[in-house]
Amino acid sequence: LADFLTGHIVYILPTILLRFAAACLAGLLFRALAKSHKTDWVAVLLGGLMNALLLVGGYFAFECVVYTVAGALAGVLAHLVQGLAGIVLSLLFYPMVSAIPEIRRLVKQNKKGE
């Protein structure tokens, strides 16, 4: 929606595809790693790192095609900062989100291997 509202129409499809892939992979990673309260934090951190690397790499590849390699390199730092902010916010908000009863139930099911 932000791409559309700010006039960056060319980014709408890549953003949808990259965010979808990142969310699926982060969910699978969380499910595989979050077997105890201590590993929840590791799973959130590693999911965030994987997400950031996927998005930086994905946008870099897309921008290499649409612009040039030099143009794509110009955006790498901004994408890295966005990824780092996402990791920090995920770690800060995870305790609040995991306190939601439905989320807590899903995490407990995951830990039991259901």
Order of alpha helices (4+ residues) and beta strands (2+ residues): alpha-alpha-alpha-alpha-alpha
